[in-house]
Amino acid sequence: MGRFFSTASGRELLAEFRKRGWLVVNKFCPGGQGRLFTEGIKDGDYAYACAGSAQLWGLYRFNGPCQALPAELADQITDSKNWVYRPADLVADSVQESATDLKLLTAWWAPSGYRTVAPITDLAKANQQLFGPYFNRRLVLKAVLNPPVFPNPNIILYGPPGTGKTRHTLELAYAILTGQEAPSYEAAQQLFQQELGRRLDFVAFHQSFTYEDFVQGFRPTVINGQMVFEKSEGVFYRIAERARQEWEACQGLDAEEFPQADAEFINTLPFLQPDSQSSLVPFEVVFQELIAPLASAGGTVILPMKTKGYGFPILGIDSKYLTFRRGMEGHENKVQIAVLRALYEGTRKIIPSGPQIYHVYIVERLLELAQAHKEFSTSATIAAAADAPDAVVAPAPAPDDNTSASGTPLNYVLIIDEINRANIARVFGELITLLEKDKRLGGANPLPVTLPSGEEGFTVPANLYLIGTMNTADRSLALLDIALRRRFEFRPLYPRYNLFAGMADNRGTVLQKLNAEITRQKSRDFQIGHAYFLDAKETLQSIFDGKVIPLLYEYFLNDEAKLQSLLQTAGVSVYLDANVGLRYGTGASVS
């Protein structure tokens, strides 16, 4: 509705929409947003409404279907036929009408001028950043009567080309991430764009794809004019770490790992108040002092915990991470150095659970080093520091933006396109075993492994799902690594012929006869998918000449006579063009 906000007449029109309780959208809004508004939203769903990214209206609940604007309002809009409204009840007025601060949010659903309609998939984050501060409300998801069930976290969608594997992948990812079926393909596409690089990642396998690309390896780089090898994390490692941090942040404190004295300390986390942050010694100074002993041979850094006899070692650092051990004999964990900096400087909050407890001890040690620096400073600095407030004991802060506030870990999804095009055993390595449901972190028999880089304690968390796609025309399912086959659930996708109702050229029947003959002469894995034929504006001639016949040439290894016989047997008229080969239609006859 932001289009109308720039003129006086437009603002009058917006005032009328608001008075009537109408939320108005252009039904041709790009990226499927218009269709999401007209078809994906149901009565009873909630929405917050803005006039563009400037004026925050309120929190609304939809109570009716889409309708065309009445004539007295439509006459004021040049392209009024494109605009529709949905009636909605005002649930809560906004605390403030200015959306300037809200516009600064990085969430996909924040008003930015680039999105008009977007689903909110992380309700905990939206409650924290939007509904609480702007509406004094907290929304909860209603129970889903039949939520999607995923007994196996590893799924492969397989079938011939053009059978909708990409579409089903995005809809499946939507269901895993939200716990609900996707209301539309457009909603699934929006969620994909929103969560890409966060709770969802995408990778396409190919013949040269390796373990180092997928999990972890060493890559050459130049530092100070010299070539060195740096450890590099692959796409699977990165999303597994994000999912693991989410999983562990939502687990309760382990009584054996954190005895009573530590639990009491954890519930009163020490952090400096914002008005005393200016007195902090720079992070780089205290951090280098913390890790200095590691630079010498045999040097160690062991941080004590509150319970007598308990502590944990810091094992090392690289350009991005600090590695520590959970307890003296536990498995290894990492924390980004940037996270420690943010905690030290008071710009990031923390959840008192799992490995983040160790982050607290590390930051506490940094603060102790900072205090020691101040005590040996000049008298002027000492005097200034004496006037500054001391570190205070504050209650545990709210969860940060990247984790669930419900106690239930959010799910993560890695989509692997063309999973059968790479050497599976080489790419997955020891992860093949870790993918099993019971071997994951949170499973019945969690199995940590040591990676080839020497990193210990790597696990695959239970909240990480893998969705692979496989084109059966490229490689038979029977040729897949047997270890992979028994760890994945395989879901077939083959041509559907019930999607062509109302099309004048009887293309559904044409495709069905063609696939029957392909199956007879070759196999069902080489059928032609329905997606090639779904565009009603495209003629059968353009479909066959531009897509189907070239694909069949590849399937039949350019055996023109065999391909001609197959098409004629299937009732498809073709002729031979001496310049390009077989063509659809009844041109020059085939000799």
C-alpha positions as CSV (number, residue, x, y, z in Angstrom):
1,M,0.0,0.0,0.0
2,G,3.0,2.2,0.1
3,R,2.4,3.4,-3.5
4,F,-0.5,5.6,-2.3
5,F,1.5,7.1,0.6
6,S,3.4,9.6,-1.6
7,T,0.5,11.8,-2.7
8,A,-2.2,13.7,-0.8
9,S,-5.0,11.9,-2.8
10,G,-3.3,8.6,-2.2
11,R,-3.1,9.2,1.6
12,E,-6.9,10.0,1.5
13,L,-7.5,6.7,-0.2
14,L,-5.4,4.9,2.4
15,A,-7.3,6.5,5.2
16,E,-10.5,5.2,3.6
17,F,-9.1,1.7,3.4
18,R,-8.0,1.8,7.0
19,K,-11.4,3.1,8.1
20,R,-13.1,0.2,6.4
21,G,-10.6,-2.4,7.7
22,W,-9.4,-3.4,4.2
23,L,-5.9,-4.6,3.4
24,V,-5.2,-3.9,-0.2
25,V,-2.6,-5.5,-2.5
26,N,-1.8,-5.6,-6.2
27,K,-2.7,-9.1,-7.2
28,F,0.1,-9.1,-9.7
29,C,2.7,-8.2,-7.1
30,P,5.9,-10.0,-8.3
31,G,7.6,-13.0,-6.8
32,G,4.2,-14.7,-6.1
33,Q,3.4,-12.2,-3.4
34,G,0.0,-11.3,-5.0
35,R,-0.9,-15.0,-5.3
36,L,0.1,-15.5,-1.7
37,F,-2.3,-12.8,-0.6
38,T,-5.2,-14.0,-2.7
39,E,-4.8,-17.8,-2.3
40,G,-2.3,-18.5,0.5
41,I,-4.0,-16.6,3.4
42,K,-7.0,-18.1,5.1
43,D,-9.7,-16.5,7.3
44,G,-8.4,-16.3,10.8
45,D,-4.8,-15.7,9.9
46,Y,-3.1,-12.7,11.4
47,A,-1.1,-9.9,9.7
48,Y,0.5,-6.7,10.6
49,A,-0.2,-3.9,8.1
50,C,2.0,-1.0,7.0
51,A,1.5,1.8,4.4
52,G,4.7,1.0,2.6
53,S,7.6,1.2,5.0
54,A,6.5,4.4,6.6
55,Q,3.3,4.1,8.6
56,L,2.5,1.2,10.8
57,W,-1.3,0.6,10.9
58,G,-1.9,-2.3,13.3
59,L,-2.3,-6.0,13.9
60,Y,-5.2,-7.5,11.9
61,R,-7.1,-10.8,11.6
62,F,-8.5,-11.7,8.2
63,N,-12.2,-12.4,8.0
64,G,-13.1,-12.7,4.4
65,P,-12.0,-13.6,0.8
66,C,-10.4,-11.3,-1.7
67,Q,-12.7,-8.9,-3.5
68,A,-12.4,-6.2,-6.2
69,L,-12.4,-2.6,-5.1
70,P,-15.8,-0.9,-5.4
71,A,-16.3,1.6,-8.2
72,E,-16.2,4.8,-6.0
73,L,-12.6,3.8,-4.9
74,A,-11.4,2.0,-8.0
75,D,-12.0,5.1,-10.1
76,Q,-9.2,6.8,-8.2
77,I,-6.7,4.2,-9.3
78,T,-5.4,4.1,-12.9
79,D,-4.8,0.3,-12.8
80,S,-7.7,-0.5,-10.4
81,K,-8.4,-3.9,-12.0
82,N,-5.1,-5.2,-10.6
83,W,-5.9,-4.2,-7.0
84,V,-7.9,-6.4,-4.6
85,Y,-8.7,-6.2,-0.9
86,R,-9.4,-8.5,2.0
87,P,-11.5,-7.5,5.0
88,A,-9.8,-7.8,8.4
89,D,-10.6,-7.0,12.0
90,L,-8.2,-4.7,13.9
91,V,-6.8,-6.7,16.8
92,A,-4.4,-4.2,18.2
93,D,-3.3,-0.7,17.4
94,S,0.4,-0.1,17.0
95,V,2.2,1.5,20.0
96,Q,3.7,4.0,17.5
97,E,2.8,4.7,13.9
98,S,6.3,5.4,12.6
99,A,7.8,2.3,11.1
100,T,11.3,3.8,10.8
101,D,12.9,1.6,13.5
102,L,11.0,-1.5,12.3
103,K,12.4,-0.9,8.8
104,L,15.9,-1.4,10.1
105,L,15.2,-5.1,11.0
106,T,17.0,-7.5,8.7
107,A,14.1,-10.1,8.8
108,W,12.5,-10.9,5.5
109,W,9.1,-9.8,6.7
110,A,10.3,-6.4,7.9
111,P,8.9,-3.4,5.9
112,S,11.8,-2.6,3.6
113,G,10.1,-1.3,0.4
114,Y,11.1,-4.6,-1.4
115,R,8.5,-7.0,0.1
116,T,4.8,-6.6,0.1
117,V,3.5,-9.9,1.4
118,A,5.8,-12.3,3.3
119,P,5.1,-15.1,5.8
120,I,6.5,-15.0,9.3
121,T,8.1,-18.4,10.0
122,D,10.1,-17.6,13.1
123,L,7.4,-16.6,15.5
124,A,9.7,-16.3,18.5
125,K,11.8,-13.8,16.7
126,A,8.8,-11.9,15.5
127,N,7.3,-11.8,19.0
128,Q,10.6,-10.4,20.3
129,Q,11.2,-7.8,17.6
130,L,7.8,-6.9,16.4
131,F,4.6,-8.0,18.2
132,G,5.9,-7.3,21.7
133,P,7.5,-3.9,21.3
134,Y,5.1,-2.5,18.7
135,F,1.7,-4.1,19.7
136,N,2.2,-5.3,23.3
137,R,1.1,-8.7,22.0
138,R,2.6,-12.1,21.9
139,L,1.2,-14.5,19.2
140,V,1.2,-18.3,19.6
141,L,0.8,-20.9,16.9
142,K,-2.5,-22.8,17.0
143,A,-2.2,-26.5,17.2
144,V,-1.9,-28.2,13.8
145,L,-4.4,-31.1,13.7
146,N,-2.2,-33.2,11.3
147,P,1.3,-31.8,11.4
148,P,3.7,-33.2,8.8
149,V,5.6,-36.3,10.1
150,F,9.2,-37.0,9.0
151,P,10.3,-40.3,10.5
152,N,13.6,-40.1,8.5
153,P,15.6,-36.8,8.5
154,N,17.3,-37.9,5.2
155,I,15.0,-37.8,2.1
156,I,15.7,-38.1,-1.6
157,L,13.1,-37.1,-4.2
158,Y,13.8,-39.1,-7.4
159,G,12.3,-39.3,-10.8
160,P,12.7,-38.4,-14.5
161,P,13.4,-34.7,-15.5
162,G,10.4,-32.4,-15.4
163,T,8.4,-34.2,-12.7
164,G,8.4,-31.3,-10.1
165,K,11.4,-32.3,-7.9
166,T,12.4,-28.7,-7.3
167,R,8.9,-27.6,-6.4
168,H,8.4,-30.6,-4.1
169,T,11.8,-29.9,-2.5
170,L,10.8,-26.3,-1.5
171,E,7.4,-27.4,-0.3
172,L,9.0,-30.2,1.8
173,A,11.5,-27.7,3.2
174,Y,8.7,-25.4,4.2
175,A,6.9,-28.2,6.1
176,I,10.1,-29.2,7.9
177,L,11.0,-25.6,8.9
178,T,7.5,-24.5,9.9
179,G,5.7,-27.7,10.9
180,Q,2.9,-26.9,8.5
181,E,2.1,-27.7,4.9
182,A,3.0,-24.9,2.5
183,P,-0.2,-22.9,1.6
184,S,1.2,-22.3,-1.9
185,Y,4.4,-22.8,-3.9
186,E,4.9,-19.0,-3.7
187,A,5.0,-19.2,0.1
188,A,7.6,-22.0,-0.1
189,Q,9.7,-19.9,-2.5
190,Q,9.5,-16.9,-0.2
191,L,10.6,-19.0,2.8
192,F,13.5,-20.4,0.8
193,Q,14.8,-16.9,0.0
194,Q,14.2,-15.7,3.6
195,E,16.0,-18.6,5.3
196,L,18.8,-19.2,2.7
197,G,22.1,-19.0,4.5
198,R,20.4,-19.1,7.9
199,R,18.2,-22.2,8.6
200,L,18.4,-23.5,5.0
201,D,21.3,-24.0,2.6
202,F,21.5,-25.3,-1.0
203,V,24.2,-27.0,-2.9
204,A,24.4,-28.8,-6.3
205,F,26.6,-31.9,-6.6
206,H,28.7,-32.5,-9.7
207,Q,31.4,-34.9,-10.8
208,S,34.3,-32.9,-9.2
209,F,32.6,-32.1,-5.9
210,T,34.6,-33.5,-3.0
211,Y,34.6,-34.0,0.8
212,E,36.6,-30.8,1.2
213,D,33.9,-28.9,-0.6
214,F,31.1,-30.5,1.5
215,V,32.6,-30.9,5.0
216,Q,36.0,-29.6,5.7
217,G,39.5,-29.3,4.1
218,F,42.5,-27.1,3.6
219,R,42.7,-24.5,0.9
220,P,45.7,-22.4,-0.3
221,T,45.7,-18.7,0.4
222,V,48.3,-15.9,0.4
223,I,49.2,-14.2,3.7
224,N,51.9,-11.5,3.7
225,G,53.2,-12.6,0.3
226,Q,53.5,-16.3,1.3
227,M,51.2,-19.2,0.3
228,V,49.8,-21.0,3.3
229,F,47.0,-23.5,3.8
230,E,44.0,-22.5,5.8
231,K,41.2,-24.7,7.1
232,S,38.0,-24.2,5.2
233,E,34.5,-25.3,6.2
234,G,32.1,-26.7,3.6
235,V,28.4,-26.1,3.3
236,F,27.4,-29.2,5.3
237,Y,29.8,-28.3,8.2
238,R,28.5,-24.8,8.4
239,I,24.8,-25.6,8.6
240,A,25.5,-28.6,10.9
241,E,27.2,-26.2,13.3
242,R,24.3,-23.7,13.2
243,A,21.8,-26.5,13.8
244,R,23.9,-28.0,16.6
245,Q,24.2,-24.6,18.4
246,E,20.4,-24.3,18.1
247,W,19.9,-27.8,19.5
248,E,22.3,-27.4,22.4
249,A,20.9,-23.9,23.3
250,C,17.5,-25.5,23.8
251,Q,18.6,-28.3,26.0
252,G,18.5,-28.1,29.8
253,L,21.7,-28.0,31.8
254,D,23.4,-31.4,32.3
255,A,23.7,-32.0,36.1
256,E,26.9,-34.0,35.6
257,E,28.5,-31.4,33.4
258,F,27.3,-28.4,35.4
259,P,27.1,-29.1,39.2
260,Q,25.0,-27.0,41.6
261,A,27.6,-24.2,42.1
262,D,27.9,-23.7,38.4
263,A,24.1,-23.8,37.9
264,E,23.7,-21.0,40.5
265,F,26.4,-18.9,38.8
266,I,24.8,-19.5,35.4
267,N,21.5,-18.1,36.6
268,T,23.2,-14.8,37.5
269,L,25.3,-14.0,34.5
270,P,27.7,-11.2,35.0
271,F,27.8,-8.5,32.3
272,L,28.6,-4.9,32.2
273,Q,25.8,-2.4,31.9
274,P,25.7,-0.4,28.6
275,D,26.8,2.9,30.4
276,S,30.0,1.3,31.6
277,Q,31.0,-0.3,28.3
278,S,33.1,2.7,27.5
279,S,35.5,1.8,30.3
280,L,36.3,-1.6,28.8
281,V,39.8,-2.4,27.7
282,P,39.8,-3.1,23.9
283,F,38.8,-6.7,23.1
284,E,41.9,-7.3,21.0
285,V,44.1,-6.5,24.0
286,V,42.5,-8.9,26.5
287,F,41.9,-11.6,23.9
288,Q,45.5,-11.8,22.9
289,E,46.5,-11.9,26.6
290,L,44.1,-14.8,27.1
291,I,45.5,-16.9,24.3
292,A,49.1,-15.9,24.7
293,P,50.2,-19.1,26.5
294,L,49.1,-21.2,23.5
295,A,51.9,-19.6,21.4
296,S,54.6,-21.5,23.3
297,A,55.3,-25.2,23.0
298,G,53.2,-27.1,25.6
299,G,51.4,-23.9,26.6
300,T,47.9,-24.4,27.9
301,V,45.0,-22.2,29.0
302,I,42.6,-23.8,31.5
303,L,39.7,-21.8,32.8
304,P,38.3,-22.8,36.2
305,M,34.6,-23.2,36.8
306,K,32.7,-22.4,40.0
307,T,32.6,-26.0,41.3
308,K,35.9,-26.9,42.9
309,G,37.9,-29.2,40.6
310,Y,35.9,-28.4,37.5
311,G,37.4,-26.5,34.5
312,F,37.9,-26.7,30.8
313,P,40.8,-26.0,28.4
314,I,41.1,-23.6,25.4
315,L,42.7,-25.7,22.7
316,G,43.4,-23.2,20.0
317,I,42.2,-20.5,17.6
318,D,42.1,-19.8,13.8
319,S,41.1,-16.7,11.9
320,K,37.4,-17.1,12.9
321,Y,37.0,-19.5,15.8
322,L,38.2,-20.3,19.3
323,T,38.2,-24.1,20.1
324,F,37.6,-25.4,23.6
325,R,36.8,-28.7,25.2
326,R,33.6,-29.2,27.2
327,G,35.1,-30.2,30.5
328,M,38.6,-31.7,30.8
329,E,37.6,-34.8,28.9
330,G,34.6,-33.8,26.9
331,H,34.3,-33.3,23.1
332,E,35.5,-30.2,21.3
333,N,33.3,-27.2,20.6
334,K,33.9,-23.9,18.7
335,V,32.7,-20.4,19.2
336,Q,33.2,-17.5,16.8
337,I,35.6,-14.9,18.0
338,A,33.2,-12.3,16.8
339,V,30.6,-13.7,19.2
340,L,33.0,-13.5,22.1
341,R,33.7,-9.9,21.1
342,A,30.0,-9.0,21.1
343,L,29.4,-10.7,24.4
344,Y,32.4,-8.9,25.9
345,E,31.3,-5.5,24.6
346,G,27.7,-6.1,25.7
347,T,26.1,-6.0,22.2
348,R,24.9,-9.6,22.2
349,K,22.8,-11.6,24.6
350,I,23.2,-15.2,25.6
351,I,21.1,-18.2,26.4
352,P,22.3,-19.9,29.6
353,S,22.4,-23.5,28.3
354,G,24.6,-26.0,26.6
355,P,28.0,-24.9,25.2
356,Q,27.1,-21.2,25.7
357,I,27.8,-21.7,29.4
358,Y,31.5,-22.0,28.5
359,H,31.2,-18.8,26.5
360,V,30.2,-17.1,29.7
361,Y,33.3,-18.3,31.5
362,I,35.5,-17.2,28.6
363,V,34.0,-13.7,28.7
364,E,34.2,-13.6,32.4
365,R,38.0,-14.3,32.1
366,L,38.3,-11.5,29.5
367,L,36.5,-9.1,31.9
368,E,38.9,-10.1,34.7
369,L,41.8,-9.3,32.4
370,A,40.3,-6.0,31.5
371,Q,39.9,-5.2,35.2
372,A,43.5,-6.0,35.8
373,H,44.5,-3.6,33.0
374,K,42.5,-0.8,34.6
375,E,44.0,-1.3,38.0
376,F,47.5,-0.8,36.6
377,S,46.5,2.2,34.5
378,T,47.4,5.8,35.3
379,S,45.9,7.6,38.3
380,A,43.6,9.7,36.0
381,T,42.2,6.5,34.5
382,I,41.9,4.9,37.9
383,A,40.0,7.9,39.1
384,A,37.7,7.8,36.1
385,A,37.1,4.1,36.6
386,A,36.3,4.6,40.2
387,D,33.3,6.7,39.2
388,A,32.1,4.2,36.7
389,P,29.5,1.5,37.9
390,D,30.9,-1.9,38.7
391,A,29.9,-5.0,36.9
392,V,26.4,-5.9,38.1
393,V,24.6,-9.2,38.5
394,A,21.8,-9.2,36.0
395,P,19.1,-11.8,35.4
396,A,19.5,-14.1,32.5
397,P,18.7,-12.1,29.3
398,A,16.2,-13.1,26.7
399,P,17.2,-15.5,23.9
400,D,19.1,-14.0,21.0
401,D,17.7,-13.7,17.5
402,N,19.1,-16.9,16.2
403,T,17.5,-19.4,18.5
404,S,14.0,-20.6,19.5
405,A,12.4,-19.1,22.6
406,S,10.1,-22.1,23.0
407,G,12.6,-24.6,24.3
408,T,12.1,-26.7,21.2
409,P,15.0,-26.4,18.7
410,L,14.2,-25.0,15.3
411,N,14.7,-27.3,12.3
412,Y,17.4,-26.7,9.7
413,V,17.4,-28.0,6.1
414,L,20.2,-28.7,3.6
415,I,19.0,-29.2,0.0
416,I,21.3,-31.3,-2.2
417,D,20.4,-31.0,-5.9
418,E,21.5,-33.8,-8.2
419,I,22.8,-35.8,-5.3
420,N,23.6,-38.8,-7.6
421,R,26.0,-36.8,-9.8
422,A,28.9,-36.9,-7.3
423,N,30.9,-39.7,-5.9
424,I,28.7,-40.2,-2.8
425,A,31.2,-42.2,-0.7
426,R,34.0,-39.7,-1.4
427,V,31.8,-36.6,-0.6
428,F,30.2,-37.9,2.6
429,G,33.1,-39.8,4.0
430,E,32.5,-40.8,7.7
431,L,29.3,-38.7,7.7
432,I,27.5,-41.6,6.1
433,T,27.3,-43.2,9.6
434,L,26.5,-40.0,11.4
435,L,23.4,-39.4,9.2
436,E,21.6,-42.3,10.8
437,K,18.8,-41.1,13.1
438,D,20.0,-42.8,16.2
439,K,23.7,-41.8,15.7
440,R,22.8,-38.1,15.7
441,L,23.2,-35.6,18.5
442,G,19.9,-36.2,20.4
443,G,19.5,-39.7,19.1
444,A,19.6,-43.0,21.1
445,N,23.2,-43.6,20.3
446,P,24.9,-40.3,19.5
447,L,28.3,-40.9,17.7
448,P,30.9,-38.1,17.7
449,V,33.8,-38.5,15.2
450,T,37.2,-36.9,14.7
451,L,37.4,-35.1,11.4
452,P,40.5,-35.5,9.2
453,S,41.6,-32.0,10.2
454,G,41.9,-33.3,13.8
455,E,38.8,-31.6,15.1
456,E,37.2,-33.9,17.7
457,G,33.6,-34.5,18.8
458,F,31.9,-33.6,15.5
459,T,28.3,-34.7,15.5
460,V,25.2,-34.3,13.2
461,P,22.3,-32.8,15.2
462,A,18.8,-34.3,15.2
463,N,17.3,-31.1,13.9
464,L,19.2,-31.0,10.6
465,Y,17.3,-32.5,7.7
466,L,18.8,-33.4,4.3
467,I,16.7,-33.3,1.1
468,G,18.3,-34.6,-2.0
469,T,17.0,-34.6,-5.6
470,M,18.0,-37.3,-8.1
471,N,17.4,-37.3,-11.8
472,T,16.9,-41.0,-12.7
473,A,17.6,-40.4,-16.3
474,D,21.2,-39.5,-15.3
475,R,21.9,-42.5,-13.2
476,S,19.8,-45.4,-12.1
477,L,18.8,-45.7,-8.5
478,A,20.3,-49.2,-8.4
479,L,23.7,-47.7,-9.0
480,L,23.7,-45.6,-5.8
481,D,26.0,-46.4,-3.0
482,I,24.2,-49.0,-0.8
483,A,25.3,-47.2,2.4
484,L,23.5,-44.1,1.1
485,R,20.4,-46.0,0.0
486,R,19.7,-47.5,3.4
487,R,20.1,-44.2,5.3
488,F,17.7,-42.2,3.1
489,E,14.0,-42.4,2.5
490,F,13.3,-42.4,-1.2
491,R,10.2,-40.7,-2.5
492,P,9.3,-41.2,-6.2
493,L,8.0,-38.4,-8.5
494,Y,6.8,-39.5,-11.9
495,P,4.7,-37.8,-14.6
496,R,1.2,-36.7,-13.6
497,Y,-1.5,-36.6,-16.2
498,N,-4.3,-35.0,-14.2
499,L,-2.8,-31.6,-14.6
500,F,-3.9,-30.9,-18.2
501,A,-7.7,-30.5,-17.7
502,G,-9.1,-27.8,-20.0
503,M,-6.1,-27.7,-22.4
504,A,-7.4,-27.8,-26.0
505,D,-4.7,-29.9,-27.7
506,N,-5.2,-33.0,-25.6
507,R,-1.5,-32.9,-24.6
508,G,-2.1,-35.0,-21.5
509,T,-3.0,-38.0,-23.6
510,V,-0.1,-37.3,-26.0
511,L,2.3,-37.3,-23.1
512,Q,0.8,-40.4,-21.6
513,K,1.1,-42.4,-24.8
514,L,4.7,-41.2,-25.4
515,N,5.8,-42.2,-21.9
516,A,4.1,-45.6,-22.2
517,E,6.3,-46.3,-25.3
518,I,9.4,-44.9,-23.6
519,T,8.8,-47.2,-20.7
520,R,8.3,-50.2,-23.0
521,Q,11.5,-49.6,-25.0
522,K,13.8,-48.2,-22.3
523,S,12.5,-47.8,-18.7
524,R,10.2,-45.7,-16.6
525,D,13.2,-43.7,-15.4
526,F,13.5,-42.0,-18.9
527,Q,9.9,-40.7,-19.1
528,I,9.2,-37.1,-20.0
529,G,8.0,-35.1,-17.1
530,H,4.7,-33.2,-17.1
531,A,6.4,-29.9,-16.4
532,Y,7.5,-29.7,-20.0
533,F,3.9,-29.5,-21.1
534,L,2.3,-27.3,-18.4
535,D,2.6,-23.9,-20.1
536,A,-0.7,-23.6,-22.0
537,K,0.7,-20.7,-24.1
538,E,3.3,-23.0,-25.6
539,T,2.4,-25.1,-28.5
540,L,3.1,-28.8,-28.9
541,Q,5.3,-28.0,-31.8
542,S,7.6,-25.7,-29.7
543,I,7.6,-28.2,-26.8
544,F,8.6,-31.1,-28.9
545,D,11.1,-29.2,-31.2
546,G,12.7,-27.3,-28.4
547,K,12.6,-29.7,-25.4
548,V,11.4,-33.2,-25.9
549,I,13.0,-34.3,-29.2
550,P,16.5,-33.1,-28.2
551,L,16.2,-34.9,-24.9
552,L,15.1,-38.1,-26.6
553,Y,18.1,-37.8,-29.0
554,E,20.3,-38.0,-25.9
555,Y,18.3,-40.9,-24.4
556,F,18.6,-42.9,-27.6
557,L,22.2,-42.0,-28.3
558,N,21.3,-40.2,-31.5
559,D,19.8,-43.3,-33.1
560,E,17.4,-41.4,-35.3
561,A,15.7,-44.4,-36.8
562,K,14.9,-45.8,-33.4
563,L,13.7,-42.4,-32.1
564,Q,11.5,-41.9,-35.2
565,S,9.9,-45.4,-34.7
566,L,9.2,-44.6,-31.0
567,L,7.5,-41.3,-31.8
568,Q,5.4,-42.7,-34.6
569,T,4.4,-45.7,-32.5
570,A,3.3,-43.3,-29.7
571,G,1.2,-41.3,-32.2
572,V,3.5,-38.3,-32.4
573,S,3.8,-36.9,-36.0
574,V,7.4,-36.1,-37.0
575,Y,9.3,-35.5,-40.2
576,L,13.0,-35.3,-41.0
577,D,14.6,-31.9,-41.6
578,A,17.9,-32.6,-43.4
579,N,19.5,-29.7,-41.5
580,V,18.5,-30.3,-37.9
581,G,17.0,-33.8,-37.7
582,L,13.5,-34.9,-36.5
583,R,10.9,-32.2,-36.2
584,Y,7.3,-32.2,-34.9
585,G,4.5,-32.0,-37.4
586,T,3.8,-33.2,-41.0
587,G,6.4,-31.4,-43.1
588,A,8.5,-33.4,-45.5
589,S,8.0,-37.1,-45.1
590,V,10.6,-39.3,-43.6
591,S,12.2,-41.6,-46.0
